[in-house]
Amino acid sequence: MNRSSMREQAFRLIYSLEIQKQEPIENQIELFIENNNIESEEAKEYISDAVLGIDENKEEIEELIKKNLKLDWKIERISKVDLAILKLAIYEIKYKELPYKVAINEAVELAKKYGEDTSKNFINGILASIVKE
C-alpha cells in the first residue's frame, strides 16, 4: 500500500468520525483497520498516527481553518468531506512536516475524488493561505 492509498484510508476514517462522533477513538481505528483488511504495519501506523494526531490537535487545526475562511463563512458550513481532507492536510503540514506542496496536491486529489465540483478550489485556497502564514 503506497502513501497515497494510506492517506486515502486515513481520510475515509476521519470522514466517518466527523459523521459519527463515536468514542473511544482507538476502538474506531481498530474496527476500521479490521473491516478494511489493512494488513500493512506501515499503513496501520500511518492511519492511527493521523487520526490520533488530528484528535489531539483538534482545536488548533480547527482554529487554523476558521482563521482562513472568508468572513461570512463558519466552519459548520464546510462539508464533512472537505473538513476531513483539510484536517488531514493541515495535520501533515503542521505536525508531520510533510512538504506543503505534497500535502496540498494530495488533498486536492482527494477533493477531486470525494468532494463536490468546488471542493478542490476551496481546499487549495484554504491550504494555500494557511501555508502563507
Biotite code that builds the C-alpha atoms (Angstrom):
import biotite.structure as struc

atoms = struc.array([
    struc.Atom([0.000, 0.000, 0.000], chain_id="A", res_id=1, res_name="MET", atom_name="CA", element="C"),
    struc.Atom([1.554, 3.300, -1.080], chain_id="A", res_id=2, res_name="ASN", atom_name="CA", element="C"),
    struc.Atom([1.418, 6.576, 0.856], chain_id="A", res_id=3, res_name="ARG", atom_name="CA", element="C"),
    struc.Atom([-1.473, 7.965, -1.227], chain_id="A", res_id=4, res_name="SER", atom_name="CA", element="C"),
    struc.Atom([-3.548, 4.845, -0.519], chain_id="A", res_id=5, res_name="SER", atom_name="CA", element="C"),
    struc.Atom([-2.749, 5.075, 3.189], chain_id="A", res_id=6, res_name="MET", atom_name="CA", element="C"),
    struc.Atom([-3.727, 8.752, 3.144], chain_id="A", res_id=7, res_name="ARG", atom_name="CA", element="C"),
    struc.Atom([-6.994, 7.899, 1.414], chain_id="A", res_id=8, res_name="GLU", atom_name="CA", element="C"),
    struc.Atom([-7.778, 5.260, 4.048], chain_id="A", res_id=9, res_name="GLN", atom_name="CA", element="C"),
    struc.Atom([-6.965, 7.734, 6.829], chain_id="A", res_id=10, res_name="ALA", atom_name="CA", element="C"),
    struc.Atom([-9.237, 10.303, 5.158], chain_id="A", res_id=11, res_name="PHE", atom_name="CA", element="C"),
    struc.Atom([-12.097, 7.775, 4.987], chain_id="A", res_id=12, res_name="ARG", atom_name="CA", element="C"),
    struc.Atom([-11.785, 7.077, 8.714], chain_id="A", res_id=13, res_name="LEU", atom_name="CA", element="C"),
    struc.Atom([-11.523, 10.790, 9.604], chain_id="A", res_id=14, res_name="ILE", atom_name="CA", element="C"),
    struc.Atom([-14.610, 11.439, 7.496], chain_id="A", res_id=15, res_name="TYR", atom_name="CA", element="C"),
    struc.Atom([-16.604, 8.671, 9.200], chain_id="A", res_id=16, res_name="SER", atom_name="CA", element="C"),
    struc.Atom([-15.545, 10.030, 12.611], chain_id="A", res_id=17, res_name="LEU", atom_name="CA", element="C"),
    struc.Atom([-16.761, 13.501, 11.549], chain_id="A", res_id=18, res_name="GLU", atom_name="CA", element="C"),
    struc.Atom([-20.184, 11.997, 10.921], chain_id="A", res_id=19, res_name="ILE", atom_name="CA", element="C"),
    struc.Atom([-20.431, 9.516, 13.783], chain_id="A", res_id=20, res_name="GLN", atom_name="CA", element="C"),
    struc.Atom([-18.511, 11.202, 16.617], chain_id="A", res_id=21, res_name="LYS", atom_name="CA", element="C"),
    struc.Atom([-18.180, 7.876, 18.419], chain_id="A", res_id=22, res_name="GLN", atom_name="CA", element="C"),
    struc.Atom([-15.754, 7.272, 21.221], chain_id="A", res_id=23, res_name="GLU", atom_name="CA", element="C"),
    struc.Atom([-13.314, 5.838, 22.128], chain_id="A", res_id=24, res_name="PRO", atom_name="CA", element="C"),
    struc.Atom([-11.366, 6.744, 19.049], chain_id="A", res_id=25, res_name="ILE", atom_name="CA", element="C"),
    struc.Atom([-8.847, 3.894, 19.483], chain_id="A", res_id=26, res_name="GLU", atom_name="CA", element="C"),
    struc.Atom([-11.681, 1.352, 19.085], chain_id="A", res_id=27, res_name="ASN", atom_name="CA", element="C"),
    struc.Atom([-12.864, 3.112, 15.932], chain_id="A", res_id=28, res_name="GLN", atom_name="CA", element="C"),
    struc.Atom([-9.347, 2.910, 14.453], chain_id="A", res_id=29, res_name="ILE", atom_name="CA", element="C"),
    struc.Atom([-9.110, -0.802, 15.267], chain_id="A", res_id=30, res_name="GLU", atom_name="CA", element="C"),
    struc.Atom([-12.524, -1.527, 13.756], chain_id="A", res_id=31, res_name="LEU", atom_name="CA", element="C"),
    struc.Atom([-11.712, 0.462, 10.622], chain_id="A", res_id=32, res_name="PHE", atom_name="CA", element="C"),
    struc.Atom([-8.392, -1.347, 10.085], chain_id="A", res_id=33, res_name="ILE", atom_name="CA", element="C"),
    struc.Atom([-10.058, -4.720, 10.645], chain_id="A", res_id=34, res_name="GLU", atom_name="CA", element="C"),
    struc.Atom([-13.105, -4.017, 8.422], chain_id="A", res_id=35, res_name="ASN", atom_name="CA", element="C"),
    struc.Atom([-10.945, -2.713, 5.571], chain_id="A", res_id=36, res_name="ASN", atom_name="CA", element="C"),
    struc.Atom([-8.455, -5.601, 5.727], chain_id="A", res_id=37, res_name="ASN", atom_name="CA", element="C"),
    struc.Atom([-5.486, -3.291, 6.222], chain_id="A", res_id=38, res_name="ILE", atom_name="CA", element="C"),
    struc.Atom([-2.576, -5.596, 6.924], chain_id="A", res_id=39, res_name="GLU", atom_name="CA", element="C"),
    struc.Atom([0.487, -3.450, 6.334], chain_id="A", res_id=40, res_name="SER", atom_name="CA", element="C"),
    struc.Atom([2.035, -2.334, 9.633], chain_id="A", res_id=41, res_name="GLU", atom_name="CA", element="C"),
    struc.Atom([3.130, 0.903, 7.972], chain_id="A", res_id=42, res_name="GLU", atom_name="CA", element="C"),
    struc.Atom([-0.461, 1.634, 6.909], chain_id="A", res_id=43, res_name="ALA", atom_name="CA", element="C"),
    struc.Atom([-1.863, 0.805, 10.362], chain_id="A", res_id=44, res_name="LYS", atom_name="CA", element="C"),
    struc.Atom([0.719, 3.089, 11.950], chain_id="A", res_id=45, res_name="GLU", atom_name="CA", element="C"),
    struc.Atom([0.078, 5.933, 9.488], chain_id="A", res_id=46, res_name="TYR", atom_name="CA", element="C"),
    struc.Atom([-3.709, 5.787, 9.912], chain_id="A", res_id=47, res_name="ILE", atom_name="CA", element="C"),
    struc.Atom([-3.503, 5.591, 13.720], chain_id="A", res_id=48, res_name="SER", atom_name="CA", element="C"),
    struc.Atom([-0.990, 8.415, 13.887], chain_id="A", res_id=49, res_name="ASP", atom_name="CA", element="C"),
    struc.Atom([-3.039, 10.685, 11.604], chain_id="A", res_id=50, res_name="ALA", atom_name="CA", element="C"),
    struc.Atom([-6.363, 10.089, 13.345], chain_id="A", res_id=51, res_name="VAL", atom_name="CA", element="C"),
    struc.Atom([-4.970, 10.331, 16.887], chain_id="A", res_id=52, res_name="LEU", atom_name="CA", element="C"),
    struc.Atom([-2.807, 13.334, 15.945], chain_id="A", res_id=53, res_name="GLY", atom_name="CA", element="C"),
    struc.Atom([-5.766, 15.198, 14.459], chain_id="A", res_id=54, res_name="ILE", atom_name="CA", element="C"),
    struc.Atom([-7.874, 14.379, 17.520], chain_id="A", res_id=55, res_name="ASP", atom_name="CA", element="C"),
    struc.Atom([-5.099, 15.541, 19.859], chain_id="A", res_id=56, res_name="GLU", atom_name="CA", element="C"),
    struc.Atom([-4.597, 18.847, 17.982], chain_id="A", res_id=57, res_name="ASN", atom_name="CA", element="C"),
    struc.Atom([-8.243, 19.344, 17.026], chain_id="A", res_id=58, res_name="LYS", atom_name="CA", element="C"),
    struc.Atom([-8.676, 22.854, 18.487], chain_id="A", res_id=59, res_name="GLU", atom_name="CA", element="C"),
    struc.Atom([-5.541, 24.220, 16.847], chain_id="A", res_id=60, res_name="GLU", atom_name="CA", element="C"),
    struc.Atom([-6.356, 22.631, 13.476], chain_id="A", res_id=61, res_name="ILE", atom_name="CA", element="C"),
    struc.Atom([-9.950, 23.906, 13.537], chain_id="A", res_id=62, res_name="GLU", atom_name="CA", element="C"),
    struc.Atom([-8.745, 27.363, 14.552], chain_id="A", res_id=63, res_name="GLU", atom_name="CA", element="C"),
    struc.Atom([-6.428, 27.459, 11.510], chain_id="A", res_id=64, res_name="LEU", atom_name="CA", element="C"),
    struc.Atom([-9.369, 26.542, 9.284], chain_id="A", res_id=65, res_name="ILE", atom_name="CA", element="C"),
    struc.Atom([-11.628, 29.183, 10.883], chain_id="A", res_id=66, res_name="LYS", atom_name="CA", element="C"),
    struc.Atom([-8.973, 31.905, 10.557], chain_id="A", res_id=67, res_name="LYS", atom_name="CA", element="C"),
    struc.Atom([-8.615, 31.219, 6.840], chain_id="A", res_id=68, res_name="ASN", atom_name="CA", element="C"),
    struc.Atom([-12.294, 31.132, 5.916], chain_id="A", res_id=69, res_name="LEU", atom_name="CA", element="C"),
    struc.Atom([-13.991, 34.058, 4.214], chain_id="A", res_id=70, res_name="LYS", atom_name="CA", element="C"),
    struc.Atom([-15.567, 36.499, 6.673], chain_id="A", res_id=71, res_name="LEU", atom_name="CA", element="C"),
    struc.Atom([-19.144, 35.318, 6.241], chain_id="A", res_id=72, res_name="ASP", atom_name="CA", element="C"),
    struc.Atom([-18.258, 31.610, 6.496], chain_id="A", res_id=73, res_name="TRP", atom_name="CA", element="C"),
    struc.Atom([-18.415, 29.377, 9.556], chain_id="A", res_id=74, res_name="LYS", atom_name="CA", element="C"),
    struc.Atom([-16.644, 26.042, 9.949], chain_id="A", res_id=75, res_name="ILE", atom_name="CA", element="C"),
    struc.Atom([-20.049, 24.327, 10.335], chain_id="A", res_id=76, res_name="GLU", atom_name="CA", element="C"),
    struc.Atom([-20.837, 25.310, 6.743], chain_id="A", res_id=77, res_name="ARG", atom_name="CA", element="C"),
    struc.Atom([-17.956, 23.250, 5.318], chain_id="A", res_id=78, res_name="ILE", atom_name="CA", element="C"),
    struc.Atom([-18.950, 19.810, 4.024], chain_id="A", res_id=79, res_name="SER", atom_name="CA", element="C"),
    struc.Atom([-17.743, 16.911, 6.181], chain_id="A", res_id=80, res_name="LYS", atom_name="CA", element="C"),
    struc.Atom([-15.719, 15.594, 3.222], chain_id="A", res_id=81, res_name="VAL", atom_name="CA", element="C"),
    struc.Atom([-13.882, 18.905, 2.785], chain_id="A", res_id=82, res_name="ASP", atom_name="CA", element="C"),
    struc.Atom([-13.381, 19.240, 6.531], chain_id="A", res_id=83, res_name="LEU", atom_name="CA", element="C"),
    struc.Atom([-11.842, 15.766, 6.790], chain_id="A", res_id=84, res_name="ALA", atom_name="CA", element="C"),
    struc.Atom([-9.492, 16.494, 3.866], chain_id="A", res_id=85, res_name="ILE", atom_name="CA", element="C"),
    struc.Atom([-8.471, 19.854, 5.365], chain_id="A", res_id=86, res_name="LEU", atom_name="CA", element="C"),
    struc.Atom([-7.794, 18.363, 8.795], chain_id="A", res_id=87, res_name="LYS", atom_name="CA", element="C"),
    struc.Atom([-5.608, 15.618, 7.333], chain_id="A", res_id=88, res_name="LEU", atom_name="CA", element="C"),
    struc.Atom([-3.634, 18.020, 5.127], chain_id="A", res_id=89, res_name="ALA", atom_name="CA", element="C"),
    struc.Atom([-3.128, 20.555, 7.934], chain_id="A", res_id=90, res_name="ILE", atom_name="CA", element="C"),
    struc.Atom([-2.003, 17.801, 10.291], chain_id="A", res_id=91, res_name="TYR", atom_name="CA", element="C"),
    struc.Atom([0.541, 16.568, 7.754], chain_id="A", res_id=92, res_name="GLU", atom_name="CA", element="C"),
    struc.Atom([1.886, 20.049, 7.029], chain_id="A", res_id=93, res_name="ILE", atom_name="CA", element="C"),
    struc.Atom([1.998, 21.341, 10.581], chain_id="A", res_id=94, res_name="LYS", atom_name="CA", element="C"),
    struc.Atom([2.772, 18.275, 12.692], chain_id="A", res_id=95, res_name="TYR", atom_name="CA", element="C"),
    struc.Atom([4.398, 15.764, 10.326], chain_id="A", res_id=96, res_name="LYS", atom_name="CA", element="C"),
    struc.Atom([6.408, 18.341, 8.365], chain_id="A", res_id=97, res_name="GLU", atom_name="CA", element="C"),
    struc.Atom([5.373, 16.868, 5.049], chain_id="A", res_id=98, res_name="LEU", atom_name="CA", element="C"),
    struc.Atom([6.341, 19.317, 2.287], chain_id="A", res_id=99, res_name="PRO", atom_name="CA", element="C"),
    struc.Atom([3.310, 21.556, 1.856], chain_id="A", res_id=100, res_name="TYR", atom_name="CA", element="C"),
    struc.Atom([3.260, 21.091, -1.936], chain_id="A", res_id=101, res_name="LYS", atom_name="CA", element="C"),
    struc.Atom([2.861, 17.334, -1.476], chain_id="A", res_id=102, res_name="VAL", atom_name="CA", element="C"),
    struc.Atom([0.178, 17.732, 1.204], chain_id="A", res_id=103, res_name="ALA", atom_name="CA", element="C"),
    struc.Atom([-1.804, 20.254, -0.850], chain_id="A", res_id=104, res_name="ILE", atom_name="CA", element="C"),
    struc.Atom([-1.531, 18.150, -4.016], chain_id="A", res_id=105, res_name="ASN", atom_name="CA", element="C"),
    struc.Atom([-2.714, 15.017, -2.177], chain_id="A", res_id=106, res_name="GLU", atom_name="CA", element="C"),
    struc.Atom([-5.579, 16.976, -0.561], chain_id="A", res_id=107, res_name="ALA", atom_name="CA", element="C"),
    struc.Atom([-6.697, 18.329, -3.937], chain_id="A", res_id=108, res_name="VAL", atom_name="CA", element="C"),
    struc.Atom([-6.612, 14.795, -5.400], chain_id="A", res_id=109, res_name="GLU", atom_name="CA", element="C"),
    struc.Atom([-8.824, 13.542, -2.551], chain_id="A", res_id=110, res_name="LEU", atom_name="CA", element="C"),
    struc.Atom([-11.162, 16.500, -3.126], chain_id="A", res_id=111, res_name="ALA", atom_name="CA", element="C"),
    struc.Atom([-11.440, 15.629, -6.836], chain_id="A", res_id=112, res_name="LYS", atom_name="CA", element="C"),
    struc.Atom([-12.332, 12.047, -5.964], chain_id="A", res_id=113, res_name="LYS", atom_name="CA", element="C"),
    struc.Atom([-14.651, 12.558, -2.975], chain_id="A", res_id=114, res_name="TYR", atom_name="CA", element="C"),
    struc.Atom([-15.678, 16.202, -2.901], chain_id="A", res_id=115, res_name="GLY", atom_name="CA", element="C"),
    struc.Atom([-18.029, 18.388, -4.876], chain_id="A", res_id=116, res_name="GLU", atom_name="CA", element="C"),
    struc.Atom([-17.024, 20.297, -8.021], chain_id="A", res_id=117, res_name="ASP", atom_name="CA", element="C"),
    struc.Atom([-15.933, 23.319, -5.971], chain_id="A", res_id=118, res_name="THR", atom_name="CA", element="C"),
    struc.Atom([-14.076, 21.309, -3.307], chain_id="A", res_id=119, res_name="SER", atom_name="CA", element="C"),
    struc.Atom([-10.669, 21.222, -4.972], chain_id="A", res_id=120, res_name="LYS", atom_name="CA", element="C"),
    struc.Atom([-10.501, 25.014, -5.371], chain_id="A", res_id=121, res_name="ASN", atom_name="CA", element="C"),
    struc.Atom([-11.863, 25.599, -1.857], chain_id="A", res_id=122, res_name="PHE", atom_name="CA", element="C"),
    struc.Atom([-9.333, 23.224, -0.256], chain_id="A", res_id=123, res_name="ILE", atom_name="CA", element="C"),
    struc.Atom([-6.466, 24.562, -2.366], chain_id="A", res_id=124, res_name="ASN", atom_name="CA", element="C"),
    struc.Atom([-7.348, 28.133, -1.321], chain_id="A", res_id=125, res_name="GLY", atom_name="CA", element="C"),
    struc.Atom([-7.621, 27.393, 2.406], chain_id="A", res_id=126, res_name="ILE", atom_name="CA", element="C"),
    struc.Atom([-4.392, 25.381, 2.482], chain_id="A", res_id=127, res_name="LEU", atom_name="CA", element="C"),
    struc.Atom([-2.501, 27.957, 0.409], chain_id="A", res_id=128, res_name="ALA", atom_name="CA", element="C"),
    struc.Atom([-3.481, 30.739, 2.819], chain_id="A", res_id=129, res_name="SER", atom_name="CA", element="C"),
    struc.Atom([-2.506, 28.587, 5.836], chain_id="A", res_id=130, res_name="ILE", atom_name="CA", element="C"),
    struc.Atom([0.908, 27.902, 4.269], chain_id="A", res_id=131, res_name="VAL", atom_name="CA", element="C"),
    struc.Atom([1.449, 31.627, 3.601], chain_id="A", res_id=132, res_name="LYS", atom_name="CA", element="C"),
    struc.Atom([1.152, 32.326, 7.336], chain_id="A", res_id=133, res_name="GLU", atom_name="CA", element="C"),
])
